[in-house]
Amino acid sequence: MAQQIEFTTRPEIDGTFGVVATTHWIATAVGMAMLERGGNAFDAAVACAFTLQVVEPHLNGPGGDAPFILHDARRGVEEVICGQGTAPAAATVEAFRALDIDLIPGTGLLAPCIPGSFDALMLLLADYGTMRLRDVLEPSIFYAREGYPLVERITATIATVKDLFRNDWPTSAAVYLQDGKPPAPGTLFRNPGMADTYERILREAESAGGGREVQIAAARRVWSQGFIAEAIDRFCRTQEVLDVTGRRHRGFLTGEDMAGWRASVEAPVGYDYGRYRVLKASTWTQGLATLQQLALLKGYDFNGISPTDPDFVHLQIECAKLAFADRDVFYGDPLFSDVPIEALLSDAYADERRTLISETASLEQRPGTIEGFGRSFGDRVATGGRTAVSAHGAGEPTVGRLGETRGDTVHFDIVDRAGNMVSGTPSGGWLQSSPIIPELGFCLGSRMQMFVLDPHHPAGLAPRKRPRSTLSPTLALRDGVPYLAWGTPGGDQQDQWVPQMLLRHAHCGLDLQQAIDAPAWHTEHFPSSFWPRLARPGVVVVEEQMPKATVDELKRRGHVVEVGDAWSEGRLTAAARDGVRRLAAANPRGMQAYAAGR
């Protein structure tokens, strides 16, 4: 029998009506309110996403990106909605070289892609939802206008960039500093500029008349061709903004870019692992790394194993290293680059790659070879620790050294009574990415930093191309039936924590909450997706509650183990349908995520 974890923080939510799990309790409450009012999972998802933009501004915002993966019970299909905006038309490798830049900055106005979240949410609402635009927007407008209590991590993020705001980003200082200081945790915080923006969108959409479909279409036009696009265009053309290069730059993004982009729907990529078929977005995300890890791990027998068994942890780490090495060589926007997805997931390729795994930790980057595909890029090796957010607002805007979270992403998973399921990971446009656009109350994102400035690389920058994003929601079928939606914030760590949870659930006998609560880890062996793209070969960060015997054995095998704080790894949430039952769980780490249902 599997060894049960010694401590679980909460019960697994269990009911028949519907469940919502998000990274903030207010968003969870908003999502449940939509279900109680007769909305479906997709209505709840849209309302959750807009609310998370308000209550977790250090983790996402209207200027960011949002991939969704869903099961539509009415049509019996699984689909991906791409809310990842593309690079602006003027953003070319040559343009960056002309600025003497060889690594796209992690902040400022050079890094924004076309903001994709809003149009993706409108597509989700129009084509899958049932509620009106007003229904799903009103909660976020309320919290932006009337206020919400600041969690400590928002204050900590603002404190990290307060000097940048005071000295160089005055429009951000006007919103986030009070008498020149970060607001205290627990303060009732308001963003009237964002409330005004969403109220104006709603007002202009409703003035178009007609029913919900007409109004949603009108809102999409207001965003991409109306006052939103105009304000973004003007700000990027006229403002010279300090970024992590230490210099000031104008932006590439234009109103014409905004007008020419729409969110889209595509089929997911799947992989069969035992009873489960795991589904991810294609290689414009890093999601395939989870599937590649499962292909490697399928060669081992883990049934009945303890979630903290040293063999279990070691093999997951080594498989993650190989999968992420392939990510950095092969993945990119499949509309621009021919990515060998079938070969990467083949049994023959996994069998070959698995021979590289031994009892000893690898300290090398070891991508595979597939003739005619892929291209490597140079690693930047870290010489010491790093902070999550630098004085210029960047560094790695995700989980940093010792698992400390400063800025990141949000996530939600929802299942309704009809069996509709959705998993979403909105991100970008966080308060530390670029200055607030004063007419709008929000800032732009920095996703373009994930491109490499090599036109021949699959993830090389090109106009109107999607960056290879870290955002990675997940769906799984069990025995052919849609079963589990789950995911986490965490940048490069997302597709480490996602398979960890599935493996604990599938092999160790843990329910959803136990699988989330079990001691977790991540490796920083491979180059980060974020500026300045540092790698820390061999480094594995484990939570303090990981058994000492496991830590000692990992060290003996050659892993460079850093023991982080207790309860510091990941922010997983999950929702499942099991017959008529609806199940959910949420991460206690960070003391923000909650699941609810009945």
Secondary structure, DSSP 8 states (H G I E B T S, - for coil): -----S--SS--EEESS-EEEESSHHHHHHHHHHHHTT--HHHHHHHHHHHHHHH-TTTB-TBSB--EEEEETTTTEEEEEE------TT--HHHHHHTT-SS--SSSSSS-----HHHHHHHHHHHH--S-HHHHHHHHHHHHHH-EE--HHHHHHHHHTHHHHHHT-HHHHHHH-BTTB---TT-EE--HHHHHHHHHHHHHHHTT-SSHHHHHHHHHHHHHHSHHHHHHHHHHHH--EE-TTSSEE-----HHHHHT---EEE--EEEEETTEEEEE--TTBSTHHHHHHHHHHTTS--TT--TT-HHHHHHHHHHHHHHHHHHHHH-S-TTTS---HHHHTSHHHHHHHHTT--SS---S------TT-------EE-SS---SS-TTS-S-SSB-GGG-BSS-B--EEEE-TT--EEEE--BB--TTTS--BTTTTB-B--GGGGSBS-TTSTTB--TT----B----EEEEETTEEEEEEE---GGGHHHHHHHHHHHHHHS---HHHHHHS--EEE--S--SSTT-EE-TTEEEE-TTS-HHHHHHHHHTT-EEEE--TT-S---EEEEEETTEEEEEE--TTS--EEEE-
